[in-house]
Amino acid sequence: MAIDPETFKFDTPQFDPRFPYQNQTKHCAQSYIDYHKCVNVKGEEFEPCKIFFKTFTSLCPLDWVERWDDQRAAGKFPVNMDA
């Protein structure tokens, strides 16, 4: 999903009561997983999937996302995204 610089609006993620503390590492990872599971089931255009995308792209360092993408492509990501 490419980001269009002309229409991009910076938005911070909404509060998620599952992750109440300052450290948002788990929120980042769970949003990445939730996004890919959602896309596998509903497709990229499904609006709730876009919320997960915005959340993990806002919270996760780019290096982590690239590493996770590489792991998924190699079939070595530790979480099953089909479920």
mmCIF file of the N, C-alpha and C atoms, coordinates in Angstrom:
data_MODEL
# 
_entry.id   MODEL 
# 
loop_
_atom_site.group_PDB 
_atom_site.id 
_atom_site.type_symbol 
_atom_site.label_atom_id 
_atom_site.label_alt_id 
_atom_site.label_comp_id 
_atom_site.label_asym_id 
_atom_site.label_entity_id 
_atom_site.label_seq_id 
_atom_site.pdbx_PDB_ins_code 
_atom_site.Cartn_x 
_atom_site.Cartn_y 
_atom_site.Cartn_z 
_atom_site.occupancy 
_atom_site.B_iso_or_equiv 
_atom_site.pdbx_formal_charge 
_atom_site.auth_seq_id 
_atom_site.auth_comp_id 
_atom_site.auth_asym_id 
_atom_site.auth_atom_id 
_atom_site.pdbx_PDB_model_num 
ATOM 1   N N  . MET A 1 1  ? 0.856   -1.154  0.000  1.00 0.00 ? 1  MET A N  1 
ATOM 2   C CA . MET A 1 1  ? 0.000   0.000   0.000  1.00 0.00 ? 1  MET A CA 1 
ATOM 3   C C  . MET A 1 1  ? 0.913   1.230   0.000  1.00 0.00 ? 1  MET A C  1 
ATOM 4   N N  . ALA A 1 2  ? 0.966   1.944   -1.105 1.00 0.00 ? 2  ALA A N  1 
ATOM 5   C CA . ALA A 1 2  ? 1.823   3.120   -1.225 1.00 0.00 ? 2  ALA A CA 1 
ATOM 6   C C  . ALA A 1 2  ? 1.153   4.337   -0.590 1.00 0.00 ? 2  ALA A C  1 
ATOM 7   N N  . ILE A 1 3  ? 1.983   5.219   -0.066 1.00 0.00 ? 3  ILE A N  1 
ATOM 8   C CA . ILE A 1 3  ? 1.481   6.438   0.558  1.00 0.00 ? 3  ILE A CA 1 
ATOM 9   C C  . ILE A 1 3  ? 1.656   7.592   -0.420 1.00 0.00 ? 3  ILE A C  1 
ATOM 10  N N  . ASP A 1 4  ? 0.569   8.272   -0.721 1.00 0.00 ? 4  ASP A N  1 
ATOM 11  C CA . ASP A 1 4  ? 0.601   9.407   -1.633 1.00 0.00 ? 4  ASP A CA 1 
ATOM 12  C C  . ASP A 1 4  ? 0.961   10.667  -0.839 1.00 0.00 ? 4  ASP A C  1 
ATOM 13  N N  . PRO A 1 5  ? 2.109   11.298  -1.123 1.00 0.00 ? 5  PRO A N  1 
ATOM 14  C CA . PRO A 1 5  ? 2.528   12.468  -0.347 1.00 0.00 ? 5  PRO A CA 1 
ATOM 15  C C  . PRO A 1 5  ? 1.584   13.664  -0.494 1.00 0.00 ? 5  PRO A C  1 
ATOM 16  N N  . GLU A 1 6  ? 0.828   13.713  -1.552 1.00 0.00 ? 6  GLU A N  1 
ATOM 17  C CA . GLU A 1 6  ? -0.094  14.826  -1.775 1.00 0.00 ? 6  GLU A CA 1 
ATOM 18  C C  . GLU A 1 6  ? -1.293  14.767  -0.829 1.00 0.00 ? 6  GLU A C  1 
ATOM 19  N N  . THR A 1 7  ? -1.761  13.562  -0.528 1.00 0.00 ? 7  THR A N  1 
ATOM 20  C CA . THR A 1 7  ? -2.971  13.414  0.276  1.00 0.00 ? 7  THR A CA 1 
ATOM 21  C C  . THR A 1 7  ? -2.697  12.858  1.671  1.00 0.00 ? 7  THR A C  1 
ATOM 22  N N  . PHE A 1 8  ? -1.417  12.618  1.995  1.00 0.00 ? 8  PHE A N  1 
ATOM 23  C CA . PHE A 1 8  ? -1.073  12.029  3.283  1.00 0.00 ? 8  PHE A CA 1 
ATOM 24  C C  . PHE A 1 8  ? -1.429  12.974  4.424  1.00 0.00 ? 8  PHE A C  1 
ATOM 25  N N  . LYS A 1 9  ? -2.081  12.419  5.435  1.00 0.00 ? 9  LYS A N  1 
ATOM 26  C CA . LYS A 1 9  ? -2.415  13.179  6.636  1.00 0.00 ? 9  LYS A CA 1 
ATOM 27  C C  . LYS A 1 9  ? -1.848  12.413  7.817  1.00 0.00 ? 9  LYS A C  1 
ATOM 28  N N  . PHE A 1 10 ? -0.984  13.054  8.603  1.00 0.00 ? 10 PHE A N  1 
ATOM 29  C CA . PHE A 1 10 ? -0.394  12.396  9.757  1.00 0.00 ? 10 PHE A CA 1 
ATOM 30  C C  . PHE A 1 10 ? -1.464  12.207  10.812 1.00 0.00 ? 10 PHE A C  1 
ATOM 31  N N  . ASP A 1 11 ? -1.620  10.972  11.248 1.00 0.00 ? 11 ASP A N  1 
ATOM 32  C CA . ASP A 1 11 ? -2.631  10.621  12.229 1.00 0.00 ? 11 ASP A CA 1 
ATOM 33  C C  . ASP A 1 11 ? -2.000  9.682   13.239 1.00 0.00 ? 11 ASP A C  1 
ATOM 34  N N  . THR A 1 12 ? -2.153  9.956   14.511 1.00 0.00 ? 12 THR A N  1 
ATOM 35  C CA . THR A 1 12 ? -1.627  9.039   15.518 1.00 0.00 ? 12 THR A CA 1 
ATOM 36  C C  . THR A 1 12 ? -2.674  7.977   15.824 1.00 0.00 ? 12 THR A C  1 
ATOM 37  N N  . PRO A 1 13 ? -2.227  6.800   16.239 1.00 0.00 ? 13 PRO A N  1 
ATOM 38  C CA . PRO A 1 13 ? -3.180  5.732   16.544 1.00 0.00 ? 13 PRO A CA 1 
ATOM 39  C C  . PRO A 1 13 ? -4.063  6.091   17.730 1.00 0.00 ? 13 PRO A C  1 
ATOM 40  N N  . GLN A 1 14 ? -5.252  5.550   17.726 1.00 0.00 ? 14 GLN A N  1 
ATOM 41  C CA . GLN A 1 14 ? -6.168  5.756   18.846 1.00 0.00 ? 14 GLN A CA 1 
ATOM 42  C C  . GLN A 1 14 ? -5.711  4.924   20.035 1.00 0.00 ? 14 GLN A C  1 
ATOM 43  N N  . PHE A 1 15 ? -6.184  5.289   21.206 1.00 0.00 ? 15 PHE A N  1 
ATOM 44  C CA . PHE A 1 15 ? -5.858  4.545   22.412 1.00 0.00 ? 15 PHE A CA 1 
ATOM 45  C C  . PHE A 1 15 ? -6.411  3.135   22.304 1.00 0.00 ? 15 PHE A C  1 
ATOM 46  N N  . ASP A 1 16 ? -5.598  2.165   22.658 1.00 0.00 ? 16 ASP A N  1 
ATOM 47  C CA . ASP A 1 16 ? -6.024  0.768   22.674 1.00 0.00 ? 16 ASP A CA 1 
ATOM 48  C C  . ASP A 1 16 ? -5.857  0.253   24.099 1.00 0.00 ? 16 ASP A C  1 
ATOM 49  N N  . PRO A 1 17 ? -6.949  -0.066  24.799 1.00 0.00 ? 17 PRO A N  1 
ATOM 50  C CA . PRO A 1 17 ? -6.856  -0.473  26.196 1.00 0.00 ? 17 PRO A CA 1 
ATOM 51  C C  . PRO A 1 17 ? -6.072  -1.769  26.419 1.00 0.00 ? 17 PRO A C  1 
ATOM 52  N N  . ARG A 1 18 ? -5.813  -2.525  25.348 1.00 0.00 ? 18 ARG A N  1 
ATOM 53  C CA . ARG A 1 18 ? -4.994  -3.729  25.506 1.00 0.00 ? 18 ARG A CA 1 
ATOM 54  C C  . ARG A 1 18 ? -3.535  -3.377  25.771 1.00 0.00 ? 18 ARG A C  1 
ATOM 55  N N  . PHE A 1 19 ? -3.138  -2.133  25.433 1.00 0.00 ? 19 PHE A N  1 
ATOM 56  C CA . PHE A 1 19 ? -1.757  -1.689  25.566 1.00 0.00 ? 19 PHE A CA 1 
ATOM 57  C C  . PHE A 1 19 ? -1.730  -0.343  26.294 1.00 0.00 ? 19 PHE A C  1 
ATOM 58  N N  . PRO A 1 20 ? -1.985  -0.332  27.611 1.00 0.00 ? 20 PRO A N  1 
ATOM 59  C CA . PRO A 1 20 ? -2.185  0.929   28.326 1.00 0.00 ? 20 PRO A CA 1 
ATOM 60  C C  . PRO A 1 20 ? -0.911  1.689   28.702 1.00 0.00 ? 20 PRO A C  1 
ATOM 61  N N  . TYR A 1 21 ? 0.243   1.096   28.557 1.00 0.00 ? 21 TYR A N  1 
ATOM 62  C CA . TYR A 1 21 ? 1.456   1.733   29.036 1.00 0.00 ? 21 TYR A CA 1 
ATOM 63  C C  . TYR A 1 21 ? 2.199   2.442   27.906 1.00 0.00 ? 21 TYR A C  1 
ATOM 64  N N  . GLN A 1 22 ? 3.226   3.193   28.248 1.00 0.00 ? 22 GLN A N  1 
ATOM 65  C CA . GLN A 1 22 ? 3.956   3.974   27.258 1.00 0.00 ? 22 GLN A CA 1 
ATOM 66  C C  . GLN A 1 22 ? 4.643   3.121   26.202 1.00 0.00 ? 22 GLN A C  1 
ATOM 67  N N  . ASN A 1 23 ? 5.235   2.005   26.610 1.00 0.00 ? 23 ASN A N  1 
ATOM 68  C CA . ASN A 1 23 ? 5.948   1.161   25.668 1.00 0.00 ? 23 ASN A CA 1 
ATOM 69  C C  . ASN A 1 23 ? 4.939   0.547   24.690 1.00 0.00 ? 23 ASN A C  1 
ATOM 70  N N  . GLN A 1 24 ? 5.040   0.899   23.428 1.00 0.00 ? 24 GLN A N  1 
ATOM 71  C CA . GLN A 1 24 ? 4.058   0.477   22.426 1.00 0.00 ? 24 GLN A CA 1 
ATOM 72  C C  . GLN A 1 24 ? 4.571   -0.648  21.530 1.00 0.00 ? 24 GLN A C  1 
ATOM 73  N N  . THR A 1 25 ? 5.617   -1.351  21.980 1.00 0.00 ? 25 THR A N  1 
ATOM 74  C CA . THR A 1 25 ? 6.198   -2.428  21.173 1.00 0.00 ? 25 THR A CA 1 
ATOM 75  C C  . THR A 1 25 ? 5.169   -3.510  20.860 1.00 0.00 ? 25 THR A C  1 
ATOM 76  N N  . LYS A 1 26 ? 4.444   -3.967  21.859 1.00 0.00 ? 26 LYS A N  1 
ATOM 77  C CA . LYS A 1 26 ? 3.441   -5.017  21.643 1.00 0.00 ? 26 LYS A CA 1 
ATOM 78  C C  . LYS A 1 26 ? 2.307   -4.511  20.755 1.00 0.00 ? 26 LYS A C  1 
ATOM 79  N N  . HIS A 1 27 ? 1.914   -3.259  20.932 1.00 0.00 ? 27 HIS A N  1 
ATOM 80  C CA . HIS A 1 27 ? 0.861   -2.661  20.107 1.00 0.00 ? 27 HIS A CA 1 
ATOM 81  C C  . HIS A 1 27 ? 1.307   -2.634  18.649 1.00 0.00 ? 27 HIS A C  1 
ATOM 82  N N  . CYS A 1 28 ? 2.566   -2.266  18.423 1.00 0.00 ? 28 CYS A N  1 
ATOM 83  C CA . CYS A 1 28 ? 3.138   -2.244  17.076 1.00 0.00 ? 28 CYS A CA 1 
ATOM 84  C C  . CYS A 1 28 ? 3.063   -3.634  16.444 1.00 0.00 ? 28 CYS A C  1 
ATOM 85  N N  . ALA A 1 29 ? 3.612   -4.627  17.141 1.00 0.00 ? 29 ALA A N  1 
ATOM 86  C CA . ALA A 1 29 ? 3.666   -5.986  16.594 1.00 0.00 ? 29 ALA A CA 1 
ATOM 87  C C  . ALA A 1 29 ? 2.272   -6.561  16.367 1.00 0.00 ? 29 ALA A C  1 
ATOM 88  N N  . GLN A 1 30 ? 1.363   -6.360  17.327 1.00 0.00 ? 30 GLN A N  1 
ATOM 89  C CA . GLN A 1 30 ? 0.012   -6.905  17.185 1.00 0.00 ? 30 GLN A CA 1 
ATOM 90  C C  . GLN A 1 30 ? -0.737  -6.240  16.036 1.00 0.00 ? 30 GLN A C  1 
ATOM 91  N N  . SER A 1 31 ? -0.525  -4.952  15.829 1.00 0.00 ? 31 SER A N  1 
ATOM 92  C CA . SER A 1 31 ? -1.185  -4.252  14.720 1.00 0.00 ? 31 SER A CA 1 
ATOM 93  C C  . SER A 1 31 ? -0.668  -4.748  13.375 1.00 0.00 ? 31 SER A C  1 
ATOM 94  N N  . TYR A 1 32 ? 0.637   -5.043  13.297 1.00 0.00 ? 32 TYR A N  1 
ATOM 95  C CA . TYR A 1 32 ? 1.219   -5.603  12.068 1.00 0.00 ? 32 TYR A CA 1 
ATOM 96  C C  . TYR A 1 32 ? 0.570   -6.959  11.762 1.00 0.00 ? 32 TYR A C  1 
ATOM 97  N N  . ILE A 1 33 ? 0.482   -7.799  12.771 1.00 0.00 ? 33 ILE A N  1 
ATOM 98  C CA . ILE A 1 33 ? -0.119  -9.121  12.595 1.00 0.00 ? 33 ILE A CA 1 
ATOM 99  C C  . ILE A 1 33 ? -1.599  -8.999  12.242 1.00 0.00 ? 33 ILE A C  1 
ATOM 100 N N  . ASP A 1 34 ? -2.326  -8.159  12.964 1.00 0.00 ? 34 ASP A N  1 
ATOM 101 C CA . ASP A 1 34 ? -3.761  -7.975  12.705 1.00 0.00 ? 34 ASP A CA 1 
ATOM 102 C C  . ASP A 1 34 ? -4.008  -7.459  11.294 1.00 0.00 ? 34 ASP A C  1 
ATOM 103 N N  . TYR A 1 35 ? -3.161  -6.539  10.825 1.00 0.00 ? 35 TYR A N  1 
ATOM 104 C CA . TYR A 1 35 ? -3.317  -6.009  9.468  1.00 0.00 ? 35 TYR A CA 1 
ATOM 105 C C  . TYR A 1 35 ? -3.201  -7.132  8.436  1.00 0.00 ? 35 TYR A C  1 
ATOM 106 N N  . HIS A 1 36 ? -2.147  -7.922  8.534  1.00 0.00 ? 36 HIS A N  1 
ATOM 107 C CA . HIS A 1 36 ? -1.935  -8.963  7.522  1.00 0.00 ? 36 HIS A CA 1 
ATOM 108 C C  . HIS A 1 36 ? -2.977  -10.071 7.610  1.00 0.00 ? 36 HIS A C  1 
ATOM 109 N N  . LYS A 1 37 ? -3.435  -10.391 8.801  1.00 0.00 ? 37 LYS A N  1 
ATOM 110 C CA . LYS A 1 37 ? -4.524  -11.368 8.924  1.00 0.00 ? 37 LYS A CA 1 
ATOM 111 C C  . LYS A 1 37 ? -5.807  -10.809 8.302  1.00 0.00 ? 37 LYS A C  1 
ATOM 112 N N  . CYS A 1 38 ? -6.080  -9.541  8.555  1.00 0.00 ? 38 CYS A N  1 
ATOM 113 C CA . CYS A 1 38 ? -7.279  -8.887  8.024  1.00 0.00 ? 38 CYS A CA 1 
ATOM 114 C C  . CYS A 1 38 ? -7.243  -8.853  6.495  1.00 0.00 ? 38 CYS A C  1 
ATOM 115 N N  . VAL A 1 39 ? -6.090  -8.481  5.941  1.00 0.00 ? 39 VAL A N  1 
ATOM 116 C CA . VAL A 1 39 ? -5.947  -8.416  4.479  1.00 0.00 ? 39 VAL A CA 1 
ATOM 117 C C  . VAL A 1 39 ? -6.129  -9.802  3.862  1.00 0.00 ? 39 VAL A C  1 
ATOM 118 N N  . ASN A 1 40 ? -5.602  -10.830 4.517  1.00 0.00 ? 40 ASN A N  1 
ATOM 119 C CA . ASN A 1 40 ? -5.754  -12.192 3.988  1.00 0.00 ? 40 ASN A CA 1 
ATOM 120 C C  . ASN A 1 40 ? -7.216  -12.619 3.926  1.00 0.00 ? 40 ASN A C  1 
ATOM 121 N N  . VAL A 1 41 ? -8.028  -12.123 4.863  1.00 0.00 ? 41 VAL A N  1 
ATOM 122 C CA . VAL A 1 41 ? -9.434  -12.513 4.921  1.00 0.00 ? 41 VAL A CA 1 
ATOM 123 C C  . VAL A 1 41 ? -10.323 -11.566 4.107  1.00 0.00 ? 41 VAL A C  1 
ATOM 124 N N  . LYS A 1 42 ? -10.131 -10.248 4.265  1.00 0.00 ? 42 LYS A N  1 
ATOM 125 C CA . LYS A 1 42 ? -11.059 -9.269  3.700  1.00 0.00 ? 42 LYS A CA 1 
ATOM 126 C C  . LYS A 1 42 ? -10.512 -8.459  2.528  1.00 0.00 ? 42 LYS A C  1 
ATOM 127 N N  . GLY A 1 43 ? -9.192  -8.381  2.360  1.00 0.00 ? 43 GLY A N  1 
ATOM 128 C CA . GLY A 1 43 ? -8.598  -7.585  1.291  1.00 0.00 ? 43 GLY A CA 1 
ATOM 129 C C  . GLY A 1 43 ? -8.156  -6.213  1.786  1.00 0.00 ? 43 GLY A C  1 
ATOM 130 N N  . GLU A 1 44 ? -7.268  -5.578  1.022  1.00 0.00 ? 44 GLU A N  1 
ATOM 131 C CA . GLU A 1 44 ? -6.669  -4.304  1.430  1.00 0.00 ? 44 GLU A CA 1 
ATOM 132 C C  . GLU A 1 44 ? -7.658  -3.149  1.518  1.00 0.00 ? 44 GLU A C  1 
ATOM 133 N N  . GLU A 1 45 ? -8.732  -3.197  0.778  1.00 0.00 ? 45 GLU A N  1 
ATOM 134 C CA . GLU A 1 45 ? -9.672  -2.072  0.749  1.00 0.00 ? 45 GLU A CA 1 
ATOM 135 C C  . GLU A 1 45 ? -10.676 -2.086  1.901  1.00 0.00 ? 45 GLU A C  1 
ATOM 136 N N  . PHE A 1 46 ? -10.685 -3.129  2.701  1.00 0.00 ? 46 PHE A N  1 
ATOM 137 C CA . PHE A 1 46 ? -11.597 -3.225  3.841  1.00 0.00 ? 46 PHE A CA 1 
ATOM 138 C C  . PHE A 1 46 ? -11.168 -2.195  4.887  1.00 0.00 ? 46 PHE A C  1 
ATOM 139 N N  . GLU A 1 47 ? -12.066 -1.290  5.252  1.00 0.00 ? 47 GLU A N  1 
ATOM 140 C CA . GLU A 1 47 ? -11.725 -0.139  6.097  1.00 0.00 ? 47 GLU A CA 1 
ATOM 141 C C  . GLU A 1 47 ? -11.077 -0.504  7.445  1.00 0.00 ? 47 GLU A C  1 
ATOM 142 N N  . PRO A 1 48 ? -11.576 -1.498  8.198  1.00 0.00 ? 48 PRO A N  1 
ATOM 143 C CA . PRO A 1 48 ? -10.891 -1.845  9.451  1.00 0.00 ? 48 PRO A CA 1 
ATOM 144 C C  . PRO A 1 48 ? -9.434  -2.282  9.242  1.00 0.00 ? 48 PRO A C  1 
ATOM 145 N N  . CYS A 1 49 ? -9.116  -2.889  8.102  1.00 0.00 ? 49 CYS A N  1 
ATOM 146 C CA . CYS A 1 49 ? -7.722  -3.255  7.818  1.00 0.00 ? 49 CYS A CA 1 
ATOM 147 C C  . CYS A 1 49 ? -6.854  -2.005  7.718  1.00 0.00 ? 49 CYS A C  1 
ATOM 148 N N  . LYS A 1 50 ? -7.406  -0.947  7.157  1.00 0.00 ? 50 LYS A N  1 
ATOM 149 C CA . LYS A 1 50 ? -6.647  0.300   7.007  1.00 0.00 ? 50 LYS A CA 1 
ATOM 150 C C  . LYS A 1 50 ? -6.290  0.900   8.362  1.00 0.00 ? 50 LYS A C  1 
ATOM 151 N N  . ILE A 1 51 ? -7.126  0.690   9.363  1.00 0.00 ? 51 ILE A N  1 
ATOM 152 C CA . ILE A 1 51 ? -6.827  1.195   10.712 1.00 0.00 ? 51 ILE A CA 1 
ATOM 153 C C  . ILE A 1 51 ? -5.598  0.476   11.261 1.00 0.00 ? 51 ILE A C  1 
ATOM 154 N N  . PHE A 1 52 ? -5.530  -0.842  11.088 1.00 0.00 ? 52 PHE A N  1 
ATOM 155 C CA . PHE A 1 52 ? -4.342  -1.586  11.528 1.00 0.00 ? 52 PHE A CA 1 
ATOM 156 C C  . PHE A 1 52 ? -3.100  -1.113  10.781 1.00 0.00 ? 52 PHE A C  1 
ATOM 157 N N  . PHE A 1 53 ? -3.254  -0.845  9.475  1.00 0.00 ? 53 PHE A N  1 
ATOM 158 C CA . PHE A 1 53 ? -2.116  -0.371  8.676  1.00 0.00 ? 53 PHE A CA 1 
ATOM 159 C C  . PHE A 1 53 ? -1.603  0.960   9.201  1.00 0.00 ? 53 PHE A C  1 
ATOM 160 N N  . LYS A 1 54 ? -2.511  1.891   9.441  1.00 0.00 ? 54 LYS A N  1 
ATOM 161 C CA . LYS A 1 54 ? -2.113  3.203   9.962  1.00 0.00 ? 54 LYS A CA 1 
ATOM 162 C C  . LYS A 1 54 ? -1.436  3.071   11.321 1.00 0.00 ? 54 LYS A C  1 
ATOM 163 N N  . THR A 1 55 ? -1.937  2.157   12.137 1.00 0.00 ? 55 THR A N  1 
ATOM 164 C CA . THR A 1 55 ? -1.381  1.987   13.474 1.00 0.00 ? 55 THR A CA 1 
ATOM 165 C C  . THR A 1 55 ? 0.032   1.430   13.419 1.00 0.00 ? 55 THR A C  1 
ATOM 166 N N  . PHE A 1 56 ? 0.240   0.339   12.673 1.00 0.00 ? 56 PHE A N  1 
ATOM 167 C CA . PHE A 1 56 ? 1.592   -0.231  12.690 1.00 0.00 ? 56 PHE A CA 1 
ATOM 168 C C  . PHE A 1 56 ? 2.588   0.632   11.932 1.00 0.00 ? 56 PHE A C  1 
ATOM 169 N N  . THR A 1 57 ? 2.156   1.355   10.893 1.00 0.00 ? 57 THR A N  1 
ATOM 170 C CA . THR A 1 57 ? 3.105   2.234   10.204 1.00 0.00 ? 57 THR A CA 1 
ATOM 171 C C  . THR A 1 57 ? 3.460   3.442   11.055 1.00 0.00 ? 57 THR A C  1 
ATOM 172 N N  . SER A 1 58 ? 2.588   3.805   11.970 1.00 0.00 ? 58 SER A N  1 
ATOM 173 C CA . SER A 1 58 ? 2.869   4.924   12.861 1.00 0.00 ? 58 SER A CA 1 
ATOM 174 C C  . SER A 1 58 ? 3.748   4.502   14.037 1.00 0.00 ? 58 SER A C  1 
ATOM 175 N N  . LEU A 1 59 ? 3.534   3.301   14.569 1.00 0.00 ? 59 LEU A N  1 
ATOM 176 C CA . LEU A 1 59 ? 4.232   2.865   15.775 1.00 0.00 ? 59 LEU A CA 1 
ATOM 177 C C  . LEU A 1 59 ? 5.522   2.103   15.520 1.00 0.00 ? 59 LEU A C  1 
ATOM 178 N N  . CYS A 1 60 ? 5.592   1.330   14.454 1.00 0.00 ? 60 CYS A N  1 
ATOM 179 C CA . CYS A 1 60 ? 6.721   0.417   14.242 1.00 0.00 ? 60 CYS A CA 1 
ATOM 180 C C  . CYS A 1 60 ? 7.880   1.090   13.506 1.00 0.00 ? 60 CYS A C  1 
ATOM 181 N N  . PRO A 1 61 ? 9.103   0.818   13.968 1.00 0.00 ? 61 PRO A N  1 
ATOM 182 C CA . PRO A 1 61 ? 10.268  1.281   13.202 1.00 0.00 ? 61 PRO A CA 1 
ATOM 183 C C  . PRO A 1 61 ? 10.298  0.598   11.834 1.00 0.00 ? 61 PRO A C  1 
ATOM 184 N N  . LEU A 1 62 ? 10.721  1.324   10.824 1.00 0.00 ? 62 LEU A N  1 
ATOM 185 C CA . LEU A 1 62 ? 10.745  0.800   9.459  1.00 0.00 ? 62 LEU A CA 1 
ATOM 186 C C  . LEU A 1 62 ? 11.616  -0.455  9.354  1.00 0.00 ? 62 LEU A C  1 
ATOM 187 N N  . ASP A 1 63 ? 12.716  -0.504  10.087 1.00 0.00 ? 63 ASP A N  1 
ATOM 188 C CA . ASP A 1 63 ? 13.589  -1.686  10.060 1.00 0.00 ? 63 ASP A CA 1 
ATOM 189 C C  . ASP A 1 63 ? 12.848  -2.942  10.498 1.00 0.00 ? 63 ASP A C  1 
ATOM 190 N N  . TRP A 1 64 ? 12.008  -2.825  11.510 1.00 0.00 ? 64 TRP A N  1 
ATOM 191 C CA . TRP A 1 64 ? 11.240  -3.977  11.987 1.00 0.00 ? 64 TRP A CA 1 
ATOM 192 C C  . TRP A 1 64 ? 10.280  -4.456  10.908 1.00 0.00 ? 64 TRP A C  1 
ATOM 193 N N  . VAL A 1 65 ? 9.568   -3.502  10.304 1.00 0.00 ? 65 VAL A N  1 
ATOM 194 C CA . VAL A 1 65 ? 8.576   -3.857  9.283  1.00 0.00 ? 65 VAL A CA 1 
ATOM 195 C C  . VAL A 1 65 ? 9.261   -4.539  8.101  1.00 0.00 ? 65 VAL A C  1 
ATOM 196 N N  . GLU A 1 66 ? 10.403  -4.007  7.673  1.00 0.00 ? 66 GLU A N  1 
ATOM 197 C CA . GLU A 1 66 ? 11.133  -4.617  6.559  1.00 0.00 ? 66 GLU A CA 1 
ATOM 198 C C  . GLU A 1 66 ? 11.598  -6.030  6.912  1.00 0.00 ? 66 GLU A C  1 
ATOM 199 N N  . ARG A 1 67 ? 12.082  -6.222  8.139  1.00 0.00 ? 67 ARG A N  1 
ATOM 200 C CA . ARG A 1 67 ? 12.532  -7.549  8.568  1.00 0.00 ? 67 ARG A CA 1 
ATOM 201 C C  . ARG A 1 67 ? 11.348  -8.516  8.609  1.00 0.00 ? 67 ARG A C  1 
ATOM 202 N N  . TRP A 1 68 ? 10.221  -8.050  9.159  1.00 0.00 ? 68 TRP A N  1 
ATOM 203 C CA . TRP A 1 68 ? 9.035   -8.908  9.225  1.00 0.00 ? 68 TRP A CA 1 
ATOM 204 C C  . TRP A 1 68 ? 8.529   -9.247  7.827  1.00 0.00 ? 68 TRP A C  1 
ATOM 205 N N  . ASP A 1 69 ? 8.557   -8.278  6.907  1.00 0.00 ? 69 ASP A N  1 
ATOM 206 C CA . ASP A 1 69 ? 8.140   -8.535  5.531  1.00 0.00 ? 69 ASP A CA 1 
ATOM 207 C C  . ASP A 1 69 ? 9.043   -9.586  4.885  1.00 0.00 ? 69 ASP A C  1 
ATOM 208 N N  . ASP A 1 70 ? 10.355  -9.473  5.126  1.00 0.00 ? 70 ASP A N  1 
ATOM 209 C CA . ASP A 1 70 ? 11.297  -10.461 4.594  1.00 0.00 ? 70 ASP A CA 1 
ATOM 210 C C  . ASP A 1 70 ? 11.024  -11.849 5.181  1.00 0.00 ? 70 ASP A C  1 
ATOM 211 N N  . GLN A 1 71 ? 10.749  -11.899 6.478  1.00 0.00 ? 71 GLN A N  1 
ATOM 212 C CA . GLN A 1 71 ? 10.445  -13.180 7.127  1.00 0.00 ? 71 GLN A CA 1 
ATOM 213 C C  . GLN A 1 71 ? 9.165   -13.793 6.562  1.00 0.00 ? 71 GLN A C  1 
ATOM 214 N N  . ARG A 1 72 ? 8.151   -12.956 6.342  1.00 0.00 ? 72 ARG A N  1 
ATOM 215 C CA . ARG A 1 72 ? 6.892   -13.471 5.774  1.00 0.00 ? 72 ARG A CA 1 
ATOM 216 C C  . ARG A 1 72 ? 7.120   -14.004 4.369  1.00 0.00 ? 72 ARG A C  1 
ATOM 217 N N  . ALA A 1 73 ? 7.916   -13.268 3.567  1.00 0.00 ? 73 ALA A N  1 
ATOM 218 C CA . ALA A 1 73 ? 8.195   -13.689 2.193  1.00 0.00 ? 73 ALA A CA 1 
ATOM 219 C C  . ALA A 1 73 ? 8.958   -15.013 2.167  1.00 0.00 ? 73 ALA A C  1 
ATOM 220 N N  . ALA A 1 74 ? 9.829   -15.221 3.147  1.00 0.00 ? 74 ALA A N  1 
ATOM 221 C CA . ALA A 1 74 ? 10.615  -16.452 3.214  1.00 0.00 ? 74 ALA A CA 1 
ATOM 222 C C  . ALA A 1 74 ? 9.861   -17.581 3.920  1.00 0.00 ? 74 ALA A C  1 
ATOM 223 N N  . GLY A 1 75 ? 8.665   -17.293 4.429  1.00 0.00 ? 75 GLY A N  1 
ATOM 224 C CA . GLY A 1 75 ? 7.882   -18.302 5.138  1.00 0.00 ? 75 GLY A CA 1 
ATOM 225 C C  . GLY A 1 75 ? 8.419   -18.592 6.533  1.00 0.00 ? 75 GLY A C  1 
ATOM 226 N N  . LYS A 1 76 ? 9.150   -17.645 7.109  1.00 0.00 ? 76 LYS A N  1 
ATOM 227 C CA . LYS A 1 76 ? 9.764   -17.866 8.417  1.00 0.00 ? 76 LYS A CA 1 
ATOM 228 C C  . LYS A 1 76 ? 9.223   -16.935 9.498  1.00 0.00 ? 76 LYS A C  1 
ATOM 229 N N  . PHE A 1 77 ? 8.137   -16.254 9.208  1.00 0.00 ? 77 PHE A N  1 
ATOM 230 C CA . PHE A 1 77 ? 7.551   -15.369 10.239 1.00 0.00 ? 77 PHE A CA 1 
ATOM 231 C C  . PHE A 1 77 ? 6.949   -16.257 11.323 1.00 0.00 ? 77 PHE A C  1 
ATOM 232 N N  . PRO A 1 78 ? 7.184   -15.941 12.610 1.00 0.00 ? 78 PRO A N  1 
ATOM 233 C CA . PRO A 1 78 ? 6.770   -16.844 13.682 1.00 0.00 ? 78 PRO A CA 1 
ATOM 234 C C  . PRO A 1 78 ? 5.265   -16.945 13.947 1.00 0.00 ? 78 PRO A C  1 
ATOM 235 N N  . VAL A 1 79 ? 4.461   -16.160 13.242 1.00 0.00 ? 79 VAL A N  1 
ATOM 236 C CA . VAL A 1 79 ? 3.011   -16.190 13.458 1.00 0.00 ? 79 VAL A CA 1 
ATOM 237 C C  . VAL A 1 79 ? 2.336   -16.630 12.163 1.00 0.00 ? 79 VAL A C  1 
ATOM 238 N N  . ASN A 1 80 ? 1.370   -17.528 12.276 1.00 0.00 ? 80 ASN A N  1 
ATOM 239 C CA . ASN A 1 80 ? 0.607   -17.987 11.119 1.00 0.00 ? 80 ASN A CA 1 
ATOM 240 C C  . ASN A 1 80 ? -0.402  -16.900 10.740 1.00 0.00 ? 80 ASN A C  1 
ATOM 241 N N  . MET A 1 81 ? -0.258  -16.310 9.587  1.00 0.00 ? 81 MET A N  1 
ATOM 242 C CA . MET A 1 81 ? -1.130  -15.222 9.145  1.00 0.00 ? 81 MET A CA 1 
ATOM 243 C C  . MET A 1 81 ? -2.399  -15.723 8.462  1.00 0.00 ? 81 MET A C  1 
ATOM 244 N N  . ASP A 1 82 ? -2.532  -17.012 8.275  1.00 0.00 ? 82 ASP A N  1 
ATOM 245 C CA . ASP A 1 82 ? -3.716  -17.558 7.593  1.00 0.00 ? 82 ASP A CA 1 
ATOM 246 C C  . ASP A 1 82 ? -4.904  -17.707 8.518  1.00 0.00 ? 82 ASP A C  1 
ATOM 247 N N  . ALA A 1 83 ? -4.666  -17.747 9.817  1.00 0.00 ? 83 ALA A N  1 
ATOM 248 C CA . ALA A 1 83 ? -5.755  -17.990 10.758 1.00 0.00 ? 83 ALA A CA 1 
ATOM 249 C C  . ALA A 1 83 ? -6.550  -16.747 11.021 1.00 0.00 ? 83 ALA A C  1 
# 
